[in-house]
Amino acid sequence: MVDSSQHPPQPPSDPSQDAAVRAFLDHLATDRAASVYTQRNYRQALHEFHQWYLAERQAPPAWDGLQRDDFRAYLRALGRRRAGRAAVHLRFSALRSFYRFLVRRGLVAATPMRQLALPKLERRLPKFLTAPHMLALLRAPLAELEACRIRSESPPVESQFHRDAAMLETLYSCGLRVSELCGLRAEDLEWNEQMVRVRGKGRKERLVPIGTPALEAIRAYWSKLAHPPTGALPVFLLHEQRADPVYPRLIQLRLKRYLIATGLDPKLTPHKLRHSYATHLLDAGADLRSVQELLGHAHLATTQVYTHLTTERLKAAYDRAHPRA
């Protein structure tokens, strides 16, 4: 009879059956309240590494036994695949987060990826809309509704155009992430104080000012509904008759519609409204720490990219205008 204690169980060859990976993904969803995109990207990154290791070593990874050389080999493999620098950083961000989780749970002694040098990321300045372009975009939903009336056409659902106008106003007025917009509840709006409570990454809450045009747009939208939201109901509804909130893909598609209508780049994402918000604040003299707090950035370095953007614009203006530039 074979003593099973001398043969510890082998890690599963199917990454979806790996208990450590499953526990980490559950931790992302529940304890850290990570976005669906982070959960998806980290799941894919861990599964890709698992499959690569299985193909290379003919055995699934035993996480407590991997060494730095294993991850160096994976880094070289990604290079041979011509993976972009951002893709490499995403995969190793997932792996490092996973190992921090394992260390905290006492499942491994230390992360094996210390002092592992990754290729430097190229600094790409965020795209944004100018103030005139932004104003044209904000007017687009109701302009399209009015165009339907002039043509004697009946719009599909009139309240949807008012909802879209209110969503765009709120995104730009508050500098929200699209997931934060989808998560807004009626009780989060402080009408008298003109503030809105926002739940950001990791369930962190912050209070953000909201402008009068955005509040008026929300009032106009709610006035078109038979039952305006109250309490914990979403501010922006998917349908008039149901309490389901809007979702990111819908916002992206509606934004694309209005970008096309205003002659702007239809590939711009809702996040570009957040970039526009930050850039316009800094252009108007807002200090960096205040913008960091408004955006809900954990680190000032994340916000500092916008100072590079405004500096580049100042340099360009100087080069165009100064006779001795």
Secondary structure, 3 states (H helix, E strand, C coil): CCCHHHCCCCCCCCHHHCHHHHHHHHHHHHCCCCCHHHHHHHHHHHHHHHHHHHHHHCCCCCHHHCCHHHHHHHHHHHHHCCCCHHHHHHHHHHHHHHHHHHHHCCCCCCCCCCCCCCCCCCCCCCCCCCHHHHHHHHHHHHHHHHHHHHCCCCCCCHHHHHHHHHHHHHHHHHCCCHHHHHCCEHHHEECCCCEEEEECHHHCEEEEECCHHHHHHHHHHHHCCCCCCCCCCECCECCCCCCCECCHHHHHHHHHHHHHHCCCCCCCCCHHHHHHHHHHHHHCCCCHHHHHHHHCCCCHHHHHHHHHHHHHHHHHHHHHHCCCC
